[in-house]
Amino acid sequence: MTETELIIRYGASGETRHLTLTAKSAEHSLTDVLALHGVPLNTRCGQRGWCKGCQVELLEGNLAGPDGETADAGSKVKSCRMRLVPGSRVVLCIPETTRLGLAPQVGETFEINVPYQIDPLFPPSGARDTAFAVDVGTTTVVVMLVDLTTGTMLSRAGGFNAQIRYGDNVLTRIGAATSPQVRQAMRRALVEETLTPLLSKACERAGRPPERLAGGTIAGNTTMLHILADEDPTPLGIAPFTARFLEGRVLTSSGTGLALDGLDPDLPLQLLPGLSAYVGADITAGVYATGMTFDAEPALLVDMGTNGEIVLHHDGRLIGCATAAGPAFEGSGLSSGTRAQAGAVETVRLGLDPFHLELETIGGGPVTPESGVCGSAYVDFLATARACGLLRSNGRFDRKRWTEIPEEHRMESDDGFALRLIAGGPRISEVDVAHLLQAKAAIGAGIETLLEVAGISAGQVGRVYLAGGFGMHIDLAHAVAAGLLPGFAPDKVEVVGNTSLGGAVLTAIDRSALAEMESLRTRIEVVELNLHEGFEDRYIDHLAL
């Protein structure tokens, strides 16, 4: 069988890998071949060729294109559109911003603001005294082991959701799942490639073999739980956006394909209840774990992600919505954007008179030409660049203030003006700012719409619970100044971390939590923003800084 030689060079480290592949590899996209050999790329659009997330540089050799054309050495190509030529020798350079990080910043910390008792959902029996809780995110998955007799949290393990090769948001996953074969492959990617190794790692860290597991609780958005339950999620992507199920559902380990040596094939897996097609069980868990429904004053839960979810509690009413913020604050679609991962720029503080630029990375290392910029840094930039006068209210760079920036930090391209964070390094362009303003406008307009439905103002809200991994790194004053949390004082905002995981842990420890979450499902008033009069006007207003 004809062999193909594939040589991979990483732009940041200079590390080189040599792979010898069979001719069969030419039947798959270059993206899939790389993923199968431990080199996943940023396939943001579900390998549709709509973005440049998986772009690589072809240094030597040639690749076959989708319409019979070839790409030659020296070209930059979208790897999802290319295939290897059997028997050839190919050398690729993979930029750091293209390669999916191997050490994601997984949201493993959370706050529990409600009292609970030790009354396990899975009562200990014999040696079975341990349960696991899971947060299935679109991007990352985290598993936590808990002791059912004491409620002690024993260990954690987190990593990327292997489904990410089918797209970086729920809409691309829904689109991919129109094929039953692909839907089954997505389920295997979640269970076999992600959940199984993470559960194994958590058991090893806790020193508790799978034989001691009595059950598991799983939170996640509605799309992720549909795929896990082998339900067709495509109705979630078409009006009227109907879920096949929202109530809590019990699966088994063998029924989902979850298998570890010693694991009971009939091990119960409790899926938590969701609220709507786009306000899922992860948000139900968050509402319960924060205790916001017991607050004397109005309370707001904001979970900022690709699909920003917002829930308001006021005077006994529970009102929620999902707003299509898009993946900009996760770095997708931006010239130097990246998810939060080791080495990414997480803080940007800009000033003029005199010019100064303070940068910090996740992990504390130096900013390099290959560093990406993550969401918290973009929020910093919006706030500080506007405050010093570099950004105008419409998001464009002020042409006079532009000249005050040292030449090595200035560049012009098809994206208009751009600020270089270091010479030859990552940049923030005017087009990037436009994408960021669209994302923050969606969240800001969603918040204001819920407040209007409830008949209250931002000043009447006693507490804003900011959930999700993004909120763990964000500068709250900058988030308010940029209009991401419009009208709220920073001291009213409480960062609560991964409340989806917190709610799953609570359910495993205290069975009453499940009934409480089911009651939330019956109480929620879901606002369809696209049908709500005034949302579009608010959105347009929030496009300004």
LORO-345581 format. One line per field, with one value per residue (C-alpha): residue number from 1; chain; x, y, z negated. Coordinates in Angstrom, 1 decimal. Layout:
resi = NUM	...;
chain = A	...;
c1 = X	...;
c2 = Y	...;
c3 = Z	...;
! end
This chain:
resi = 1	2	3	4	5	6	7	8	9	10	11	12	13	14	15	16	17	18	19	20	21	22	23	24	25	26	27	28	29	30	31	32	33	34	35	36	37	38	39	40	41	42	43	44	45	46	47	48	49	50	51	52	53	54	55	56	57	58	59	60	61	62	63	64	65	66	67	68	69	70	71	72	73	74	75	76	77	78	79	80	81	82	83	84	85	86	87	88	89	90	91	92	93	94	95	96	97	98	99	100	101	102	103	104	105	106	107	108	109	110	111	112	113	114	115	116	117	118	119	120	121	122	123	124	125	126	127	128	129	130	131	132	133	134	135	136	137	138	139	140	141	142	143	144	145	146	147	148	149	150	151	152	153	154	155	156	157	158	159	160	161	162	163	164	165	166	167	168	169	170	171	172	173	174	175	176	177	178	179	180	181	182	183	184	185	186	187	188	189	190	191	192	193	194	195	196	197	198	199	200	201	202	203	204	205	206	207	208	209	210	211	212	213	214	215	216	217	218	219	220	221	222	223	224	225	226	227	228	229	230	231	232	233	234	235	236	237	238	239	240	241	242	243	244	245	246	247	248	249	250	251	252	253	254	255	256	257	258	259	260	261	262	263	264	265	266	267	268	269	270	271	272	273	274	275	276	277	278	279	280	281	282	283	284	285	286	287	288	289	290	291	292	293	294	295	296	297	298	299	300	301	302	303	304	305	306	307	308	309	310	311	312	313	314	315	316	317	318	319	320	321	322	323	324	325	326	327	328	329	330	331	332	333	334	335	336	337	338	339	340	341	342	343	344	345	346	347	348	349	350	351	352	353	354	355	356	357	358	359	360	361	362	363	364	365	366	367	368	369	370	371	372	373	374	375	376	377	378	379	380	381	382	383	384	385	386	387	388	389	390	391	392	393	394	395	396	397	398	399	400	401	402	403	404	405	406	407	408	409	410	411	412	413	414	415	416	417	418	419	420	421	422	423	424	425	426	427	428	429	430	431	432	433	434	435	436	437	438	439	440	441	442	443	444	445	446	447	448	449	450	451	452	453	454	455	456	457	458	459	460	461	462	463	464	465	466	467	468	469	470	471	472	473	474	475	476	477	478	479	480	481	482	483	484	485	486	487	488	489	490	491	492	493	494	495	496	497	498	499	500	501	502	503	504	505	506	507	508	509	510	511	512	513	514	515	516	517	518	519	520	521	522	523	524	525	526	527	528	529	530	531	532	533	534	535	536	537	538	539	540	541	542	543	544	545;
chain = A	A	A	A	A	A	A	A	A	A	A	A	A	A	A	A	A	A	A	A	A	A	A	A	A	A	A	A	A	A	A	A	A	A	A	A	A	A	A	A	A	A	A	A	A	A	A	A	A	A	A	A	A	A	A	A	A	A	A	A	A	A	A	A	A	A	A	A	A	A	A	A	A	A	A	A	A	A	A	A	A	A	A	A	A	A	A	A	A	A	A	A	A	A	A	A	A	A	A	A	A	A	A	A	A	A	A	A	A	A	A	A	A	A	A	A	A	A	A	A	A	A	A	A	A	A	A	A	A	A	A	A	A	A	A	A	A	A	A	A	A	A	A	A	A	A	A	A	A	A	A	A	A	A	A	A	A	A	A	A	A	A	A	A	A	A	A	A	A	A	A	A	A	A	A	A	A	A	A	A	A	A	A	A	A	A	A	A	A	A	A	A	A	A	A	A	A	A	A	A	A	A	A	A	A	A	A	A	A	A	A	A	A	A	A	A	A	A	A	A	A	A	A	A	A	A	A	A	A	A	A	A	A	A	A	A	A	A	A	A	A	A	A	A	A	A	A	A	A	A	A	A	A	A	A	A	A	A	A	A	A	A	A	A	A	A	A	A	A	A	A	A	A	A	A	A	A	A	A	A	A	A	A	A	A	A	A	A	A	A	A	A	A	A	A	A	A	A	A	A	A	A	A	A	A	A	A	A	A	A	A	A	A	A	A	A	A	A	A	A	A	A	A	A	A	A	A	A	A	A	A	A	A	A	A	A	A	A	A	A	A	A	A	A	A	A	A	A	A	A	A	A	A	A	A	A	A	A	A	A	A	A	A	A	A	A	A	A	A	A	A	A	A	A	A	A	A	A	A	A	A	A	A	A	A	A	A	A	A	A	A	A	A	A	A	A	A	A	A	A	A	A	A	A	A	A	A	A	A	A	A	A	A	A	A	A	A	A	A	A	A	A	A	A	A	A	A	A	A	A	A	A	A	A	A	A	A	A	A	A	A	A	A	A	A	A	A	A	A	A	A	A	A	A	A	A	A	A	A	A	A	A	A	A	A	A	A	A	A	A	A	A	A	A	A	A	A	A	A	A	A	A	A	A	A	A	A	A	A	A	A	A	A	A	A	A	A	A	A	A	A	A	A	A	A	A	A	A	A	A	A	A	A	A	A	A	A	A	A	A	A	A	A	A	A	A	A	A	A	A	A	A	A	A	A	A	A	A	A	A	A	A	A	A	A;
c1 = 0.0	1.4	2.6	2.3	4.9	3.4	5.8	4.2	6.0	4.6	5.0	5.6	7.9	9.6	8.7	8.5	6.4	6.8	3.8	3.8	0.2	-1.5	-3.2	-6.6	-5.8	-6.5	-10.1	-10.5	-10.0	-6.6	-8.3	-9.6	-6.3	-4.5	-7.2	-6.8	-3.1	-3.5	-3.4	-6.9	-7.4	-9.9	-12.7	-15.1	-17.5	-17.8	-15.4	-17.6	-14.8	-16.5	-13.7	-9.9	-9.8	-8.0	-5.7	-2.2	0.8	2.0	5.8	6.6	4.6	1.0	-2.5	-5.7	-8.6	-12.3	-12.8	-9.8	-7.4	-4.1	-2.5	1.3	4.1	4.1	0.3	-2.0	-4.9	-8.0	-7.1	-10.8	-11.0	-7.8	-6.8	-3.4	-2.1	-1.2	2.5	3.4	5.6	4.0	5.5	3.0	3.5	0.7	0.4	-0.4	-3.6	-4.8	-3.9	-6.5	-4.8	-3.9	-4.3	-7.7	-8.7	-11.5	-14.0	-13.6	-14.4	-17.8	-19.8	-22.7	-25.0	-27.8	-27.8	-27.9	-28.0	-26.2	-29.0	-27.5	-29.4	-27.5	-27.6	-24.2	-24.4	-21.5	-18.3	-20.3	-19.8	-18.8	-20.6	-19.4	-20.8	-20.3	-20.6	-20.8	-19.9	-19.8	-16.1	-14.9	-16.1	-15.2	-15.8	-15.8	-15.9	-17.7	-17.9	-21.6	-21.2	-19.5	-20.2	-16.5	-15.3	-12.5	-11.0	-11.5	-10.5	-11.3	-10.5	-11.8	-15.0	-13.8	-17.0	-15.3	-14.1	-17.8	-17.9	-17.3	-20.9	-24.3	-25.6	-22.8	-23.2	-26.9	-26.2	-23.7	-26.2	-28.7	-26.9	-27.6	-24.2	-22.5	-24.8	-23.6	-20.0	-20.5	-21.9	-18.9	-16.6	-18.3	-18.5	-15.6	-13.0	-13.9	-16.0	-14.5	-10.8	-11.8	-13.7	-10.8	-8.4	-10.7	-11.0	-7.2	-6.6	-9.1	-7.7	-11.1	-11.6	-14.7	-16.2	-16.9	-19.1	-22.8	-24.0	-23.4	-25.2	-24.8	-25.5	-25.1	-26.9	-29.9	-28.0	-25.3	-27.8	-29.8	-26.8	-25.8	-29.3	-29.3	-32.1	-32.1	-31.2	-32.1	-35.5	-33.6	-32.2	-35.4	-38.3	-40.2	-37.0	-38.6	-36.7	-37.5	-37.2	-36.4	-37.3	-34.6	-33.8	-32.0	-29.6	-27.2	-23.5	-23.9	-26.7	-24.5	-21.3	-19.6	-17.2	-14.4	-13.0	-15.1	-17.8	-21.3	-23.0	-26.3	-24.8	-27.5	-26.7	-29.1	-29.4	-30.5	-33.7	-33.4	-35.6	-35.9	-34.1	-31.4	-31.6	-30.4	-29.8	-26.5	-28.5	-31.1	-28.2	-26.8	-30.1	-30.4	-26.7	-26.5	-29.7	-30.8	-34.5	-34.2	-32.7	-34.9	-34.0	-34.1	-31.3	-29.8	-27.8	-25.6	-23.7	-21.5	-20.6	-21.3	-24.9	-25.2	-28.0	-29.6	-32.2	-33.9	-35.7	-38.0	-41.0	-41.5	-41.2	-38.4	-37.7	-35.0	-33.6	-30.7	-29.0	-26.8	-23.6	-21.5	-18.1	-16.2	-15.5	-14.0	-11.7	-13.4	-13.4	-10.9	-7.5	-5.5	-8.3	-8.0	-9.8	-8.5	-5.5	-2.0	0.1	-2.9	-3.0	-5.6	-5.1	-4.6	-4.4	-3.8	-3.1	-2.1	-0.4	2.1	1.6	1.7	0.6	0.4	0.0	-0.4	-0.8	-2.4	0.4	2.4	4.8	5.9	3.8	5.3	4.5	2.4	0.4	-3.4	-5.7	-8.6	-12.0	-11.0	-8.2	-10.6	-13.0	-10.0	-9.1	-12.6	-12.8	-9.3	-9.0	-12.3	-11.3	-8.0	-9.6	-8.2	-11.6	-14.5	-18.1	-18.6	-15.6	-13.3	-9.9	-9.6	-7.2	-5.6	-4.9	-3.6	-0.5	0.4	1.0	4.6	5.1	6.0	2.5	0.7	-0.4	-2.8	-4.4	-7.6	-9.1	-8.4	-6.2	-4.9	-2.9	0.0	0.4	4.1	6.2	5.3	2.9	-0.9	-3.0	-6.5	-8.1	-11.1	-12.9	-12.2	-13.8	-16.9	-17.3	-16.8	-19.4	-21.9	-21.3	-21.6	-24.6	-26.5	-25.8	-26.5	-29.8	-30.8	-30.3	-32.3	-35.1	-35.5	-35.5	-38.2	-40.3	-40.1	-40.7	-37.5	-34.2	-30.6	-30.3	-33.0	-31.1	-29.5	-27.0	-25.7	-24.3	-21.7	-21.3	-19.0	-15.2	-15.2	-16.3	-13.4	-10.8	-12.8	-12.1	-15.6	-15.1	-14.0	-17.0	-19.3	-17.4	-17.5	-21.3	-21.2	-23.0	-24.9	-26.0	-24.6	-22.1	-19.1	-19.7	-23.1	-21.5	-20.5	-18.4	-19.7	-17.7	-19.0	-22.4	-23.4	-20.9	-21.9	-25.6	-24.6	-22.5	-25.4	-27.8	-25.5	-25.1	-28.7	-31.5	-34.0	-32.0	-33.4	-37.0	-36.2	-34.7	-37.8	-39.9	-37.8	-38.5	-42.3	-41.9	-39.6	-41.0	-38.8	-38.5	-37.9	-35.7	-36.1	-39.9	-39.8	-40.6	-37.8	-35.0	-33.6	-33.5	-31.7	-29.3	-28.5	-28.1	-25.6	-23.4	-21.9	-19.3;
c2 = 0.0	3.4	5.4	9.2	11.1	14.0	16.4	18.8	21.9	24.0	27.8	28.7	26.0	24.8	21.3	18.8	15.6	12.9	10.8	7.8	7.3	4.8	5.7	5.4	8.7	10.5	9.5	12.0	15.8	16.9	18.3	14.9	13.2	15.7	15.3	11.5	11.9	14.2	17.5	19.0	22.3	25.2	23.9	26.7	26.3	22.6	22.0	24.0	26.1	29.3	30.4	30.4	28.6	25.5	27.4	26.0	26.8	24.3	24.4	21.5	19.1	19.6	18.8	18.0	20.4	19.7	20.4	18.6	21.5	21.3	23.6	24.0	24.8	28.4	28.6	28.9	26.5	25.6	22.1	21.1	21.6	19.7	16.0	14.3	12.8	9.1	8.5	12.2	14.0	17.0	19.5	21.7	24.7	24.9	28.4	28.4	30.2	27.4	24.5	23.7	24.2	21.1	22.7	24.4	26.6	24.4	25.9	23.6	26.1	27.2	28.6	26.9	29.5	27.2	25.0	21.2	17.9	14.7	12.7	11.2	10.7	7.3	5.9	4.2	0.4	-1.7	-0.5	1.9	5.1	7.5	9.5	11.7	15.0	16.3	19.6	18.9	22.2	22.8	23.5	21.8	19.0	18.6	15.7	15.8	12.9	13.2	11.0	10.1	9.6	12.9	15.1	15.7	16.7	14.2	15.0	16.8	16.3	18.5	18.8	19.7	18.2	16.1	17.1	20.4	19.1	19.3	23.0	25.4	26.3	24.6	25.7	24.1	20.9	20.9	21.4	18.5	16.2	16.2	13.0	10.1	8.7	12.0	12.2	8.8	9.9	13.0	10.9	8.6	11.7	12.9	9.6	7.5	10.2	12.7	11.5	8.1	9.2	12.1	9.8	7.4	10.2	11.5	8.0	7.6	11.0	10.2	6.7	5.2	2.6	2.6	-0.3	2.3	4.5	4.4	6.8	10.1	13.5	15.4	19.0	20.6	22.7	21.2	20.3	18.4	16.4	15.5	14.1	12.2	10.8	9.8	12.2	14.2	17.8	19.3	20.6	22.8	24.7	25.4	27.6	27.1	25.6	22.5	20.3	16.5	16.5	19.0	17.0	15.1	11.7	8.7	6.8	4.0	3.7	0.8	2.6	5.6	3.7	4.7	1.8	1.4	-1.7	-2.5	0.0	-1.4	-1.5	-0.5	2.5	5.2	8.6	11.4	14.1	17.4	19.2	22.0	25.1	25.5	24.8	27.4	27.7	24.3	22.1	24.0	27.1	25.3	24.0	27.5	29.1	26.6	26.6	30.4	30.4	33.4	32.5	32.9	36.5	39.2	41.6	41.0	38.8	38.2	35.2	35.9	33.0	34.5	32.1	31.6	31.4	33.8	32.8	35.2	34.6	37.2	36.5	39.2	39.1	35.3	35.5	33.6	35.1	33.8	34.2	33.1	35.6	34.7	36.5	34.4	33.1	36.4	36.5	33.0	34.4	32.9	34.9	37.5	38.2	36.9	35.4	32.3	30.5	30.8	28.5	28.6	31.4	33.4	37.1	37.6	41.2	44.4	47.8	50.6	54.3	57.4	60.6	58.9	55.7	52.6	49.0	46.4	42.8	39.6	36.0	33.0	31.2	34.4	33.8	36.4	37.5	35.9	36.4	33.3	34.3	34.5	37.0	35.7	37.2	38.9	40.8	42.0	43.4	45.2	46.7	47.9	49.6	51.1	52.1	53.9	55.6	56.9	58.1	55.7	54.1	56.3	55.4	53.6	51.3	52.9	54.2	57.9	59.0	61.7	59.6	56.8	58.9	58.9	55.2	54.1	52.9	49.3	49.0	50.4	48.5	48.9	46.1	45.0	45.1	48.8	50.1	47.6	47.8	45.4	44.2	43.5	44.0	41.2	39.7	39.5	42.4	43.9	45.4	47.6	44.6	42.7	45.5	45.4	41.7	42.3	45.1	42.8	40.2	42.7	44.3	40.9	40.4	44.0	44.1	40.7	41.9	45.1	43.2	41.0	44.0	45.7	42.5	42.5	46.3	47.1	48.9	47.7	49.8	47.7	44.5	43.4	40.9	39.9	36.3	36.1	32.4	30.5	30.3	33.7	35.5	34.0	36.1	39.2	42.7	43.6	47.3	47.0	44.7	47.5	50.2	48.4	47.9	44.2	44.5	47.7	49.9	47.7	48.7	46.3	45.7	44.2	41.5	38.2	35.8	32.3	30.1	26.9	26.8	24.1	21.8	23.1	22.1	18.7	18.1	19.3	16.9	13.9	14.9	16.0	14.3	17.2	19.4	17.4	18.1	21.8	22.0	20.3	22.9	25.7	24.1	24.6	28.2	29.8	32.3	32.2	35.3	34.9	37.9	37.8	38.2	40.8	44.3	46.7	44.1	45.1	48.8	48.0	45.8	48.7	51.1	48.7	48.5	51.8	52.1;
c3 = 0.0	1.0	-2.0	-2.5	-4.5	-6.5	-8.4	-10.8	-12.1	-14.9	-14.4	-18.0	-19.3	-16.1	-17.2	-14.3	-14.0	-11.3	-10.4	-7.9	-6.6	-4.4	-1.2	-3.0	-4.8	-1.4	-1.8	-4.7	-5.0	-6.1	-9.3	-10.2	-9.5	-11.8	-14.5	-14.4	-15.1	-18.1	-16.3	-16.5	-14.7	-15.2	-13.0	-14.0	-11.1	-11.2	-8.3	-5.9	-4.6	-5.9	-8.2	-8.4	-11.8	-10.3	-8.0	-7.6	-5.5	-2.9	-3.0	-0.7	1.5	2.7	1.6	3.4	3.4	3.4	7.1	8.5	8.1	6.3	3.7	4.1	1.7	0.4	0.2	-2.9	-2.8	-4.7	-5.8	-5.9	-2.2	-1.4	-1.2	-1.0	2.2	1.8	2.0	1.6	-0.9	-2.5	-5.0	-6.9	-9.3	-11.8	-13.5	-17.2	-16.6	-14.3	-16.5	-19.1	-22.5	-24.3	-27.7	-27.8	-30.7	-32.0	-34.4	-37.4	-40.2	-41.3	-44.2	-45.9	-47.6	-48.8	-51.8	-51.2	-53.1	-52.4	-50.9	-47.8	-44.5	-44.3	-47.9	-48.8	-48.7	-49.8	-48.2	-45.9	-47.8	-45.0	-42.3	-39.4	-38.2	-34.7	-32.9	-29.2	-27.5	-23.8	-24.0	-27.2	-29.5	-33.2	-35.5	-39.3	-41.7	-45.1	-48.2	-48.7	-52.5	-53.3	-50.3	-49.9	-46.4	-45.6	-42.2	-38.9	-35.3	-32.3	-28.7	-25.2	-24.0	-21.0	-19.2	-18.5	-15.2	-14.1	-14.8	-17.7	-18.5	-19.0	-15.6	-13.7	-15.8	-15.0	-11.4	-11.4	-13.2	-10.3	-9.2	-11.6	-10.9	-11.9	-14.9	-16.1	-15.5	-17.5	-20.4	-20.3	-20.2	-23.4	-25.3	-24.1	-23.3	-26.0	-28.9	-29.3	-29.5	-31.8	-34.1	-34.2	-35.0	-37.8	-39.3	-39.2	-40.9	-43.6	-44.2	-43.6	-41.0	-38.7	-40.8	-43.5	-41.3	-42.1	-39.4	-37.6	-37.1	-33.9	-33.1	-29.7	-27.1	-25.3	-22.2	-24.0	-26.1	-23.0	-21.3	-24.4	-24.7	-21.0	-20.2	-16.9	-17.8	-14.4	-15.5	-17.9	-15.0	-13.1	-14.3	-16.5	-18.1	-19.7	-22.1	-22.0	-25.8	-28.6	-31.6	-33.6	-32.0	-33.2	-30.9	-31.6	-31.1	-28.6	-26.8	-26.1	-25.4	-28.5	-29.4	-31.9	-33.4	-36.5	-35.6	-36.1	-32.6	-34.3	-36.1	-36.2	-34.5	-35.5	-32.9	-34.6	-33.3	-30.8	-30.5	-26.7	-23.4	-24.1	-27.9	-28.9	-31.9	-32.5	-33.2	-35.3	-37.4	-37.7	-38.7	-41.5	-42.7	-43.0	-45.1	-43.1	-43.4	-47.2	-47.0	-48.5	-45.7	-41.9	-40.8	-37.3	-36.1	-33.0	-31.4	-28.7	-25.9	-22.3	-23.1	-26.0	-28.4	-30.8	-33.6	-35.8	-39.0	-40.3	-42.6	-42.1	-38.4	-36.5	-33.0	-30.7	-27.2	-25.0	-22.9	-19.9	-21.1	-18.7	-19.5	-19.3	-23.1	-22.7	-20.1	-17.0	-13.9	-15.1	-13.5	-16.6	-18.6	-20.6	-23.4	-26.9	-27.1	-28.4	-26.7	-25.5	-26.2	-28.9	-29.9	-27.8	-29.4	-27.0	-27.7	-25.8	-27.0	-27.3	-25.4	-27.6	-26.9	-29.7	-28.7	-30.7	-29.5	-31.0	-32.9	-33.2	-30.3	-27.7	-24.8	-21.6	-17.9	-18.0	-21.1	-20.6	-22.4	-24.5	-25.4	-28.7	-26.9	-24.2	-26.9	-28.5	-25.1	-24.4	-27.8	-28.0	-24.3	-24.6	-27.8	-26.4	-23.2	-20.7	-20.0	-19.0	-20.0	-16.7	-17.3	-14.7	-15.7	-16.1	-13.3	-15.4	-18.4	-16.1	-15.4	-19.1	-19.0	-18.3	-14.8	-15.8	-17.3	-14.2	-11.1	-8.3	-6.3	-4.6	-8.2	-8.4	-11.3	-13.8	-17.1	-17.3	-20.9	-20.2	-17.0	-14.6	-17.1	-17.7	-16.7	-17.3	-14.3	-13.6	-12.0	-15.3	-17.2	-15.0	-15.8	-19.5	-19.5	-17.9	-20.6	-23.5	-21.9	-21.8	-25.5	-26.6	-24.6	-26.0	-29.6	-29.0	-27.3	-30.3	-32.6	-30.5	-30.6	-34.4	-34.6	-36.5	-35.9	-36.2	-39.4	-41.1	-40.6	-43.9	-42.5	-39.1	-39.0	-36.3	-35.4	-33.1	-32.5	-30.7	-33.8	-35.9	-34.0	-33.2	-34.7	-36.0	-35.8	-32.2	-31.4	-32.8	-31.0	-27.7	-28.0	-28.4	-31.7	-31.1	-34.0	-36.8	-39.4	-39.5	-43.2	-42.4	-40.2	-41.7	-39.7	-40.5	-38.1	-36.6	-38.2	-35.7	-37.4	-40.8	-40.2	-39.0	-42.1	-44.3	-42.6	-43.3	-46.9	-47.7	-45.8	-46.6	-44.2	-41.2	-42.2	-42.8	-39.3	-37.7	-39.4	-37.8	-34.4	-35.0	-36.2	-33.5	-31.1	-28.0	-25.9	-22.2	-21.6	-17.8	-18.3	-21.0	-20.0	-20.8	-20.9	-17.6	-18.5	-21.8	-19.9	-17.5	-20.4	-22.1	-19.0	-20.2	-22.9;
! end
